[in-house]
Amino acid sequence: MKILIIEDERLTAKDLANTIKLVEPDAEILPLLYSVEDALDFLIQKPEIDLIFSDIQLGDGLSFDIFQKIDNNIPIIFCTAYQQYTLEAFKTAGIDYILKPFNKLSVEKTLLKYKNLKERFSQSSPNFDAVVSTIKNNLINANPSVIIHIGDKIIPVNSQQIALCYIENNNTFIHTFDNKKYEIKQKLEVLEKMFSPAFFRANRQFLINRKAVKDGSQYFNRKIVANLNISFSEQIIIGKLKTTEFVRWLENS
């Protein structure tokens, strides 16, 4: 069985490959792919593949963008950190999924399901247009939380309460809409994936919530300043390479 893995987190991709080999020692793991672009370049060559494991959110877009652009009839198992209620669309498309963090048992179960449904998968292709629409809406409406520690308390803070996340002295902080500041353990890159598309990565230092942005102002050298509707001491500047993406984000969110 030839298996393709599409996953932008390289360690996760390798861990998944190793777990699959534990469950299915005879499986052949094809070259690991880390982006929508890489996957399209590979799949357009129409290689022989029996099964695809794919993350949903990749660094350069949703993996559904891949399967919308190719004539795909290969069964796909999606790997995601989102809870089951965000994946209702998969049921109508006959697609299986595993929740991160995955383990040997979850991979074993999904491979067994694939084998049982193999004939049905080969007979029809899922409607990715419907899946994309539903999943994008669910991702927008999903409200993940981060954990903060205050004394001996462990407190979840919902993303809707967070105006922005930022790096200060190599540590990560959140600033809430009620103007409180908390240090958290997650890196900004992790938060960016968790909170997208409701949050925008303005630059290396700042990740901002759409609800915290009042408007933008032109800045020198074709940059934009994000004007917030909360009190915050620092200017948040959008670099010229991201201004078009920022304006589009304001329009669509």
C-alpha positions, 0 to 999 in steps of 0.5 A: 500500500502506497501512502502519501502524507501532506503535513506542514509540521515536519516532526508531525509528518515524520511521527505519522509516517513512523506510526503508520509503519508500526501499524502497517509494516508493508506500507510504502511511505511516499516523499513527505509533502509540506505545502499546498504547492508541493502537493500540487506539483507532486500530484499533477504527475499522477503517481500511484497512490493508494491512500493520502493522509493530509493536514487541513491547514497548511502554511500556504492554504487549506489542503482542500485547495489541492483536491479542488484543483486535481481530478482526485479519486484517492481516499483521504484521511484528514489529520486535524487538531479541531474537534469533531463538530467542525468536521460534519462535512466529511460525513457527506463526502465519505472521508475519515479523519483522525484528531491530533495528537494521534496515536497508534490506536487511532491510526490503526482504526482509521486504516481498518476503516479505509480497508473496509471502505476501499471499494466505495472510495474507489467508485466516487470522488468526494464533493470538495466544493461543499466540504471546503465551504463548510469547513471554512465556515466551521474554522471561522466559527471555531473558538479555541482557547489558551491556558494561563496560570495564575497562582495555583489556578489553570484558566482557559482564555477563549480566543474571542477574549484575546485582542492580540498576541505578541512576543516580548523579550522572547516570551509570548503574551496575550492582551485581552479586550479588557486590557489584561496581559498574560504570559502563555507557553505557546509560540506565536507560530502555533497560535497563528495556526490555532486562531486562523483566519480570525487572527492575522499575523501582522509581522514577526511580533504581532498576531491580531484579532479581527475584532480588535482592528478598527481600520488601517492607515497608510504608512511610509514605504507602502506599509500600513498601520493597524489601528486598534479599538483597544488601548495598546502602547505599540504601533502594529505595522503591516509590512509592504509584502503583506498589505494586500493580504491584510486588506483582503483579510479586513474585507473577508472577515 
